[in-house]
Amino acid sequence: MLGRATGASIEQGIGDDAAVLRSSGRLVWTVDSAVEGVHFDGRFMTLEDVGFRSFQAAVSDLAAMGARPVAALSALALPERFSDRDLTRLLRGQAEASRALGCPIVGGNFTRARELSIHTTALGSARSPVRRSGARAGDELWLFGDVGLAAAGLAALIRGRVRGAAFRRCIAAFRRPTARLEDGATLPGRAHAALDVSDGLAGDAGHLARASRVKVVISAELLARVLRPELVRAAASLDRTPLGFALFGGEDYALLAAGPAARRPNNAAG
């Protein structure tokens, strides 16, 4: 299902005791876990979604640092009830995300566990990695991608509200997020700090502020202007506020960066 990885940086992929990669430049390495009952609920997504989503979430960390993906490792812990067909569906989702991101899976591991969990290690390369600790007083905040949709999608699924274009858009954002590699590639040389938005915009802005030892102010008025109309409609139907979903929802995998106004990328909302 995952196939044999090939690429300029990979000498040996799946099929040996370990992968062999060639390296030039600075390596950016991250690991992300998705555990059933903690990070996802099988009632609300397919196994293909679980595989796809967990892989995109890991590579999103590379995007936040302005890195390009090189390869990934995947360690799967499978419960006794997990069938060969289930495994094929999970791997299909991983493979789809891997191809979309240009990040081949070059190895991994299988083990048994009480619940399903996916542990993805993603390796990237960057000449000038962007850290979350470099924001300066007077910087703008830049937002790449949508916030709030994923949380609204989960809320809709919990309440059984799955009909209508607005709910479908939110549910798709929850089940199938996308690591914003192209946006991340614009950050080196422009942004002083960046991170991906997985804990909600307010929470992750706080992480950036603490790491950089600065104060971060988010304008509710400016944020409201860039929220998707589908989020506004879905929030109203759920008796919630779109700003609440955007600020406190999480799992959007947008990018939040800080930098000088003169260097703001054209694709950033700021």
ABEGO torsion letter per residue (X at the ends): XAEBBBEAABABBBGBABBBBBBBEBBBBBBBBBBBGAABBAAABBAAAAAAAAAAAAAAAAAAAGBBBABBBBBBBBBAABBAAAAAAAAAAAAAAAAAAGBBBAEEBBBBBABBBBBBBBBBBBABBBBAAABBBGBBBBBBEBBGAAAAAAAAAAAGBABEAAAAAAAAAAABBBBBAAAAAAABGABABBBBBAAEAAAAAAAAAAAAGBBBBBBAAAAAAABBAAAAAAAAAAGBBAAAAAAAAEGAGBBBBBBBAAABBAABBX
